[in-house]
Amino acid sequence: MADLEGVVAADGSGLSPKLPAVRPDLAALDGYHSAQVDVEVRLNTNESPMPPPPGWQEALSAAIGSIEFNRYPDREATALRTALAASHGVGVDQIFCANGSNEVLQSLLLAYGGPGRTAALFEPTYTLHRHIARITGTPVAAGPRQDDFSLDLEVVGGVLADAGPTITFLCSPNNPSGRADSSDEILLVAGMVPGLLVVDEAYGQFAPSSALDLRRKDPAGTRHIAVVRTFSKTWSMAGARLGYLVADPEVVRACELVALPYHLDAVKQRAGRLALDYAAEMNERVAAIVVERERIGAVLADLPVETWPSDANFLLFRPNSKDAGAVWADLVSGSVLVRDCSKWPGVTGCLRVTVGLPEENDRFLAALTESLR
């Protein structure tokens, strides 16, 4: 007789059912977490400190009234992709949109990764590059960045030669360091990769250059470079979860193959389309955040901490005279929340602070100064 353990009779009697085991390669994974503590000043998740412009909110409210919620959204997200293509000077067939830049990364790994293929990355870097690769069953080959968080091109070349990855990730500006890879560095890596080079520019608008410039200058020679962007940071739309890809049409088609039908809802499409009408306001906010970033950096330079230049909307620092966990707790006691990176590989003992409003930054600097006194 067959083993009936875990079988339940139709009337509900019998043994308790047994659930299947989670995939063995996922069993040890922990989800992506960021501590959410009830504080007055929240500077831990690299969000924009400012809400979207009032005009955008009013336009979106009016637009929602015309959405046919009983109908599926535009599967191709035509209006949004057309507007994004125009803003970047590319064809509509070079734009793919998804639910946040993380879903863009997932789509790329579903299309180009998987068992028998490899993704390459250089750490410390955005932890979800490795995490999503593992979720999609893609083995990861990793190399270290240098102490100043720049790329060691010899290490890069060795990893690429040994692993032969189908997809290689660069996070620029890098999270958690804030350092952007230069256009020359990206071009050198692009010349070494055997497959697709994905430049994650979630913080790209804060940096002095972009891989998008490389694509514009040499479309044919850089068709294997794909650039990922998000509306979460500079567009103040973290709550909307909208990201996009600028890439060769072949790469866009590959992402469309793995996207679920109607994955981008009608409200999100309209919100992103309307946001592009407020590029001037976005640029003003970027400039204001950069000014505050430099002000925070100047104060940190006079405190007993090690810090690094940033091209993003956050700064990484390491307390010299006190344990980072204790400093983090002191800041929380002062109702200021920053990101505790002290246990992350490559940034041991570090904390990361998002640039907030001037008054929020003042609260952070005062609490940090008191903690380190």
Secondary structure, 3 states (H helix, E strand, C coil): CCCCCCCECCCCCECCCCCCCCCCCCCCCCCCCCCCCCCCEEECCCCCCCCCCHHHHHHHHHHHCCCCCCCCCCCCCHHHHHHHHHHHCCCHHHEEEECHHHHHHHHHHHHHCCCCCCEEEEECCCHHHHHHHHHCCCCEEEEECCCCCCCCHHHHHHHHHHHCCCEEEEECCCCCCCCCCCHHHHHHHHHHCCCEEEEECCCHHHCCCCHHHHHHHCCCCCCCEEEEEECCCCCCCHHHCCEEEECCHHHHHHHHHHCCCCCCCHHHHHHHHHHHHHHHHHHHHHHHHHHHHHHHHHHHCCCCEEECCCCCCEEEEEECCCCHHHHHHHHHHCCEEEEECCCCCCCCCCEEEECCCHHHHHHHHHHHHHHHC
